[in-house]
Amino acid sequence: MALEPYLFFGGRADEAIEFYQRALGAKLLMRMRFKDNPDASAAVPEALADKVMHARLDIDGATLLLSDGHRQDGPNFEGFSLTLSVSSDAEVDRVCAALGEGGSIVQAPQKTFFSSRFAMARDRFGVLWILLAAATERPA
């Protein structure tokens, strides 16, 4: 079983793919446009034909799925965050700056009781990212 986040970008999926490739070193594993749907019975509105129906990114072994969905009014990401555990304090700083480009730094990188480096950034699409280095979890 695998938990894989699926984000809907409301017309900005191609931009998101390019951004995550640059900011996170994501690798594009698959992208299908609505016009390429192999189900001939599926009616595709012309406005969606060139939009992303489904894409799969690999971010250092983790999967992120994305689509433009059926809406063109932009993404709306509320009530959750994506968490990246990275290899070093310097990587937290680098990724935080990259994700915050065009977005905002919610919590500047700092040492905490649960991680040698912790930060939060909201990217240009509104996705909230939590970044951790050398995370140590406490027992339940």
C-alpha positions as a Markdown table, in Angstrom:
| # | Residue | x | y | z |
|---|---|---|---|---|
| 1 | Met | 0.0 | 0.0 | 0.0 |
| 2 | Ala | 1.3 | 3.5 | -0.8 |
| 3 | Leu | -0.1 | 6.9 | 0.0 |
| 4 | Glu | 0.4 | 9.2 | -2.9 |
| 5 | Pro | -0.8 | 12.8 | -2.8 |
| 6 | Tyr | -2.8 | 13.9 | -5.9 |
| 7 | Leu | -2.9 | 17.6 | -6.5 |
| 8 | Phe | -5.3 | 19.4 | -8.9 |
| 9 | Phe | -3.8 | 22.6 | -10.4 |
| 10 | Gly | -6.8 | 24.1 | -12.2 |
| 11 | Gly | -5.0 | 24.8 | -15.5 |
| 12 | Arg | -1.5 | 25.3 | -14.1 |
| 13 | Ala | -0.2 | 21.7 | -14.0 |
| 14 | Asp | 2.4 | 22.2 | -16.7 |
| 15 | Glu | 3.8 | 25.2 | -14.8 |
| 16 | Ala | 3.8 | 23.2 | -11.6 |
| 17 | Ile | 5.7 | 20.3 | -13.2 |
| 18 | Glu | 8.4 | 22.7 | -14.4 |
| 19 | Phe | 8.6 | 24.4 | -11.1 |
| 20 | Tyr | 8.9 | 21.2 | -9.1 |
| 21 | Gln | 11.6 | 19.9 | -11.5 |
| 22 | Arg | 13.6 | 23.1 | -10.9 |
| 23 | Ala | 12.9 | 23.5 | -7.2 |
| 24 | Leu | 12.9 | 19.9 | -6.0 |
| 25 | Gly | 14.8 | 18.0 | -8.7 |
| 26 | Ala | 11.5 | 16.2 | -9.5 |
| 27 | Lys | 11.6 | 13.7 | -12.4 |
| 28 | Leu | 8.6 | 13.6 | -14.7 |
| 29 | Leu | 7.7 | 9.9 | -15.1 |
| 30 | Met | 4.4 | 10.3 | -17.0 |
| 31 | Arg | 2.2 | 13.0 | -18.4 |
| 32 | Met | -1.1 | 12.5 | -20.3 |
| 33 | Arg | -3.1 | 15.3 | -21.8 |
| 34 | Phe | -6.9 | 15.1 | -21.9 |
| 35 | Lys | -6.8 | 14.9 | -25.8 |
| 36 | Asp | -4.7 | 11.7 | -25.5 |
| 37 | Asn | -7.3 | 9.9 | -23.4 |
| 38 | Pro | -7.4 | 6.4 | -24.9 |
| 39 | Asp | -11.1 | 6.1 | -24.0 |
| 40 | Ala | -12.7 | 7.3 | -27.3 |
| 41 | Ser | -16.1 | 7.6 | -25.6 |
| 42 | Ala | -14.8 | 10.3 | -23.2 |
| 43 | Ala | -15.9 | 13.7 | -24.4 |
| 44 | Val | -13.2 | 16.2 | -23.8 |
| 45 | Pro | -14.1 | 19.9 | -23.8 |
| 46 | Glu | -11.9 | 21.8 | -26.3 |
| 47 | Ala | -10.7 | 24.1 | -23.5 |
| 48 | Leu | -9.2 | 21.1 | -21.7 |
| 49 | Ala | -7.7 | 19.2 | -24.7 |
| 50 | Asp | -4.1 | 20.4 | -24.1 |
| 51 | Lys | -4.3 | 20.4 | -20.3 |
| 52 | Val | -2.8 | 17.7 | -18.1 |
| 53 | Met | -5.2 | 14.9 | -17.3 |
| 54 | His | -2.7 | 12.9 | -15.3 |
| 55 | Ala | 1.0 | 13.2 | -14.4 |
| 56 | Arg | 3.4 | 11.4 | -12.1 |
| 57 | Leu | 6.5 | 13.0 | -10.6 |
| 58 | Asp | 9.2 | 11.3 | -8.6 |
| 59 | Ile | 10.7 | 13.5 | -5.9 |
| 60 | Asp | 13.7 | 11.5 | -4.5 |
| 61 | Gly | 11.8 | 8.3 | -4.4 |
| 62 | Ala | 8.4 | 9.8 | -3.4 |
| 63 | Thr | 5.5 | 10.0 | -5.8 |
| 64 | Leu | 3.5 | 13.2 | -6.4 |
| 65 | Leu | 0.5 | 12.9 | -8.8 |
| 66 | Leu | -1.0 | 15.9 | -10.4 |
| 67 | Ser | -3.6 | 17.1 | -12.9 |
| 68 | Asp | -5.3 | 20.2 | -14.1 |
| 69 | Gly | -8.6 | 18.6 | -13.2 |
| 70 | His | -11.8 | 19.7 | -14.8 |
| 71 | Arg | -11.7 | 23.3 | -13.5 |
| 72 | Gln | -9.8 | 26.3 | -15.0 |
| 73 | Asp | -10.2 | 28.7 | -12.1 |
| 74 | Gly | -6.8 | 27.9 | -10.5 |
| 75 | Pro | -5.8 | 25.7 | -7.7 |
| 76 | Asn | -7.1 | 25.8 | -4.1 |
| 77 | Phe | -4.9 | 24.1 | -1.6 |
| 78 | Glu | -6.2 | 24.4 | 2.0 |
| 79 | Gly | -6.2 | 22.2 | 5.1 |
| 80 | Phe | -3.1 | 20.1 | 4.4 |
| 81 | Ser | 0.6 | 20.3 | 3.8 |
| 82 | Leu | 3.2 | 18.2 | 2.1 |
| 83 | Thr | 6.2 | 17.2 | 4.2 |
| 84 | Leu | 9.7 | 16.7 | 2.8 |
| 85 | Ser | 12.4 | 15.1 | 5.0 |
| 86 | Val | 15.7 | 16.0 | 3.5 |
| 87 | Ser | 19.3 | 14.9 | 4.1 |
| 88 | Ser | 20.8 | 18.0 | 5.7 |
| 89 | Asp | 20.2 | 21.4 | 7.3 |
| 90 | Ala | 21.7 | 23.1 | 4.2 |
| 91 | Glu | 19.1 | 21.2 | 2.0 |
| 92 | Val | 16.3 | 22.5 | 4.2 |
| 93 | Asp | 17.6 | 26.1 | 3.5 |
| 94 | Arg | 17.9 | 25.5 | -0.2 |
| 95 | Val | 14.6 | 23.8 | -0.7 |
| 96 | Cys | 12.8 | 26.4 | 1.4 |
| 97 | Ala | 14.2 | 29.2 | -0.7 |
| 98 | Ala | 13.4 | 27.4 | -3.9 |
| 99 | Leu | 9.8 | 26.6 | -2.9 |
| 100 | Gly | 9.2 | 30.1 | -1.5 |
| 101 | Glu | 10.2 | 31.7 | -4.9 |
| 102 | Gly | 7.0 | 33.3 | -6.1 |
| 103 | Gly | 5.3 | 32.2 | -2.9 |
| 104 | Ser | 6.2 | 32.9 | 0.7 |
| 105 | Ile | 8.3 | 31.6 | 3.5 |
| 106 | Val | 5.8 | 30.8 | 6.3 |
| 107 | Gln | 8.5 | 29.8 | 8.8 |
| 108 | Ala | 12.1 | 30.6 | 8.2 |
| 109 | Pro | 14.5 | 27.7 | 8.7 |
| 110 | Gln | 15.5 | 27.1 | 12.3 |
| 111 | Lys | 16.5 | 24.5 | 14.8 |
| 112 | Thr | 13.7 | 22.9 | 16.8 |
| 113 | Phe | 13.4 | 20.3 | 19.5 |
| 114 | Phe | 12.2 | 17.8 | 16.9 |
| 115 | Ser | 14.6 | 18.6 | 14.0 |
| 116 | Ser | 18.0 | 20.1 | 13.5 |
| 117 | Arg | 16.4 | 22.2 | 10.8 |
| 118 | Phe | 12.7 | 23.0 | 10.2 |
| 119 | Ala | 11.0 | 25.4 | 7.8 |
| 120 | Met | 7.6 | 26.0 | 6.1 |
| 121 | Ala | 7.1 | 27.5 | 2.7 |
| 122 | Arg | 3.9 | 28.1 | 0.6 |
| 123 | Asp | 4.8 | 27.7 | -3.0 |
| 124 | Arg | 3.5 | 29.9 | -5.9 |
| 125 | Phe | 0.5 | 27.6 | -6.3 |
| 126 | Gly | -0.5 | 27.8 | -2.7 |
| 127 | Val | 0.7 | 24.4 | -1.6 |
| 128 | Leu | 2.1 | 24.5 | 2.0 |
| 129 | Trp | 5.4 | 22.5 | 2.4 |
| 130 | Ile | 6.9 | 21.4 | 5.7 |
| 131 | Leu | 10.7 | 20.8 | 5.5 |
| 132 | Leu | 12.7 | 18.7 | 8.0 |
| 133 | Ala | 16.3 | 17.6 | 8.4 |
| 134 | Ala | 17.5 | 14.8 | 10.7 |
| 135 | Ala | 14.0 | 14.5 | 12.1 |
| 136 | Thr | 13.7 | 12.6 | 15.4 |
| 137 | Glu | 10.2 | 11.3 | 16.2 |
| 138 | Arg | 9.0 | 11.0 | 19.8 |
| 139 | Pro | 7.4 | 7.8 | 21.0 |
| 140 | Ala | 3.6 | 7.7 | 21.0 |
